[in-house]
Amino acid sequence: MVIDRTGLAEFLRRRRAALQPEDVGLPRGRRRRTEGLRREEAAALCHMSTDYYARLERERGPQPSEQMIASIAQGLHLSLDERDHLFRLAGHNPPARGAIGEHISPGLLRILDRLDDTPAEIVTELGETLRQSPLGVALTGDTTRFSGPARSIGYRWFTDPATRALYAPEDHPFLTRMFASGLRELATLRGPGSRAAHFAELLLERSEEFRAVWDTHEVGVRPDEVKHFVHPELGPLELNCQRLIDPGQAHSLLVYTAVPGSESHEKLQLLSVLATRTAY
């Protein structure tokens, strides 16, 4: 496919102009005269330099890579149809949709952008973190930093002992069963060639504990609504987890809250201080 520089530039300008600062979690400010987002704001959301982004809007520069286009699509909060259109304008075939897709829907992003006062994250069906709120990072650390199979918390549970330190020891046996059960269900649902099946094969090779629990063929072990975290600075935290599911992309928005007046609720207030400290 050939890049359509004029179409790409026009589409980017239109989409940037259609976005308001509050749509993407940015302050509007008093002296804003720009229609929609400024170029530097759009570039920051897309994780690229302002110069690189500006050249695309001016029909200049090299053909952007698929990774760059995916970052732009996410940064500008494009729908799946808009994302696919952007890929074609840039001369690339659009990525697959559905369970293996990582493009977060604008609706989930808008909700996450407004959750400044509570831990939250968007994850795939395999437990791979795609985006976190600032308090989410303060609670669990930056779980978007992992690569390969280690992006999945279920995979890390059996291969990285540090993963378990965040959870109360008394919950470990249940979580072991839950992660194995969930992976077995996904591997069956998605089929032999799926990523879920591949992760299961890797874990069967690398973890004796996984092999033992996998051999029980247990399914239907669902997450508890109440999670017991052990924060390295704040200690034990008892948090309720609410889940909002995007069935089109098999993504979930997880929001963690504490009962008002509880000790965990007070600790969440301290967590916001940690989040501010981490940001700077």
ZAMARGU-4260 file (C-alpha; in steps of 0.2 Angstrom, whole numbers, plus 5000, padded with zeros to 4 digits):
<rodrens>
0) 5000/5000/5000 | 5006/5018/4996 | 5005/5032/5009 | 4992/5045/5006 | 5001/5060/5013
5) 4987/5073/5009 | 4974/5062/5016 | 4984/5058/5031 | 4988/5076/5035 | 4970/5081/5033
10) 4964/5067/5044 | 4976/5071/5058 | 4972/5089/5058 | 4953/5086/5058 | 4955/5073/5073
15) 4966/5085/5083 | 4954/5099/5081 | 4939/5088/5086 | 4947/5084/5103 | 4945/5095/5118
20) 4958/5096/5132 | 4945/5089/5144 | 4942/5074/5132 | 4960/5068/5135 | 4962/5073/5154
25) 4971/5089/5150 | 4967/5106/5158 | 4959/5119/5147 | 4968/5134/5154 | 4961/5152/5152
30) 4970/5158/5137 | 4967/5144/5125 | 4963/5150/5107 | 4967/5134/5097 | 4953/5124/5090
35) 4954/5108/5099 | 4971/5102/5105 | 4988/5110/5101 | 5001/5101/5091 | 5012/5099/5106
40) 4998/5092/5116 | 4993/5079/5102 | 5012/5074/5100 | 5014/5071/5119 | 4998/5060/5119
45) 5005/5051/5105 | 5022/5049/5113 | 5032/5057/5099 | 5041/5074/5096 | 5031/5089/5091
50) 5042/5091/5076 | 5039/5073/5070 | 5020/5075/5072 | 5020/5093/5064 | 5029/5086/5049
55) 5015/5073/5047 | 5002/5086/5047 | 5012/5096/5034 | 5013/5081/5022 | 5032/5079/5025
60) 5044/5067/5033 | 5046/5048/5031 | 5032/5036/5030 | 5027/5032/5048 | 5029/5015/5055
65) 5015/5004/5060 | 5020/5006/5078 | 5020/5025/5076 | 5003/5025/5068 | 4996/5014/5082
70) 5003/5026/5095 | 4994/5041/5085 | 4978/5031/5084 | 4978/5028/5103 | 4984/5046/5107
75) 4970/5054/5097 | 4957/5043/5105 | 4952/5035/5088 | 4938/5023/5086 | 4942/5006/5078
80) 4935/5012/5061 | 4945/5028/5062 | 4961/5018/5067 | 4959/5007/5052 | 4957/5022/5041
85) 4972/5030/5048 | 4983/5014/5045 | 4977/5014/5027 | 4981/5032/5024 | 4998/5029/5031
90) 5001/5014/5018 | 4999/5000/5031 | 4986/4986/5033 | 4976/4988/5049 | 4979/4977/5064
95) 4968/4963/5069 | 4953/4967/5079 | 4945/4957/5094 | 4954/4947/5108 | 4971/4950/5101
100) 4969/4969/5098 | 4977/4981/5110 | 4969/4997/5104 | 4959/5004/5118 | 4941/5011/5114
105) 4939/5030/5116 | 4925/5027/5129 | 4937/5017/5141 | 4950/5030/5139 | 4938/5044/5143
110) 4933/5035/5159 | 4951/5031/5164 | 4957/5049/5161 | 4944/5055/5173 | 4950/5043/5187
115) 4963/5054/5195 | 4958/5050/5213 | 4958/5031/5212 | 4969/5017/5206 | 4963/5010/5189
120) 4970/5001/5175 | 4965/4994/5158 | 4970/4976/5154 | 4968/4963/5141 | 4960/4946/5143
125) 4977/4939/5147 | 4980/4951/5161 | 4992/4963/5151 | 4991/4981/5157 | 4988/4993/5143
130) 4986/5009/5153 | 4986/5014/5171 | 4979/5029/5181 | 4993/5038/5192 | 4986/5030/5207
135) 4986/5014/5198 | 5005/5015/5196 | 5007/5021/5214 | 4998/5005/5219 | 5006/4991/5209
140) 5020/5000/5200 | 5021/5003/5182 | 5015/4986/5175 | 5015/4992/5157 | 5034/4991/5157
145) 5035/4972/5154 | 5037/4964/5137 | 5034/4947/5129 | 5024/4934/5139 | 5029/4943/5155
150) 5016/4957/5151 | 5003/4945/5158 | 5001/4945/5177 | 4996/4927/5176 | 5012/4922/5167
155) 5022/4933/5180 | 5013/4924/5194 | 5022/4908/5190 | 5039/4914/5184 | 5043/4930/5194
160) 5042/4929/5213 | 5042/4948/5215 | 5024/4948/5208 | 5018/4939/5223 | 5025/4951/5235
165) 5010/4963/5231 | 4997/4951/5237 | 4993/4945/5254 | 5001/4928/5257 | 4985/4920/5263
170) 4977/4923/5245 | 4992/4915/5235 | 4984/4898/5234 | 4968/4905/5228 | 4976/4916/5215
175) 4987/4902/5209 | 4971/4892/5205 | 4963/4907/5198 | 4976/4911/5185 | 4978/4893/5180
180) 4959/4891/5178 | 4958/4907/5168 | 4972/4903/5156 | 4964/4885/5153 | 4947/4893/5149
185) 4955/4906/5137 | 4966/4893/5129 | 4951/4882/5125 | 4941/4897/5120 | 4954/4904/5108
190) 4961/4888/5101 | 4977/4879/5100 | 4986/4892/5090 | 4981/4906/5102 | 4993/4917/5113
195) 4984/4909/5128 | 4988/4892/5122 | 5006/4897/5119 | 5007/4905/5137 | 5001/4888/5144
200) 5014/4879/5134 | 5028/4890/5141 | 5022/4889/5159 | 5021/4870/5157 | 5039/4870/5153
205) 5045/4882/5166 | 5034/4880/5181 | 5032/4864/5192 | 5019/4873/5202 | 5009/4878/5186
210) 5010/4860/5180 | 5003/4853/5196 | 4988/4865/5196 | 4985/4864/5177 | 4983/4845/5179
215) 4968/4847/5190 | 4958/4854/5175 | 4949/4867/5186 | 4939/4880/5178 | 4927/4893/5183
220) 4938/4900/5197 | 4933/4919/5197 | 4942/4934/5205 | 4935/4940/5222 | 4928/4957/5222
225) 4939/4961/5237 | 4958/4962/5234 | 4971/4961/5248 | 4986/4971/5242 | 5002/4973/5252
230) 5010/4990/5247 | 5029/4992/5250 | 5026/5008/5259 | 5008/5008/5265 | 5006/4990/5270
235) 4990/4980/5269 | 4976/4987/5258 | 4959/4980/5256 | 4951/4986/5240 | 4935/4982/5231
240) 4938/4979/5212 | 4924/4985/5200 | 4926/4979/5182 | 4920/4987/5166 | 4921/4976/5150
245) 4923/4981/5132 | 4917/4966/5123 | 4923/4972/5106 | 4941/4972/5111 | 4941/4960/5126
250) 4948/4973/5137 | 4943/4977/5155 | 4944/4993/5165 | 4948/4989/5183 | 4944/5002/5197
255) 4950/4999/5214 | 4941/5008/5229 | 4940/5007/5248 | 4925/5007/5260 | 4924/5025/5266
260) 4930/5028/5283 | 4941/5012/5283 | 4959/5011/5286 | 4962/5006/5268 | 4952/5022/5263
265) 4964/5033/5273 | 4979/5024/5265 | 4972/5028/5248 | 4973/5046/5252 | 4991/5043/5256
270) 4993/5034/5240 | 4988/5050/5230 | 5003/5058/5239 | 5015/5044/5232 | 5007/5046/5215
275) 5011/5065/5215 | 5029/5061/5221 | 5031/5048/5208 | 5026/5060/5194 | 5039/5072/5198
</rodrens>
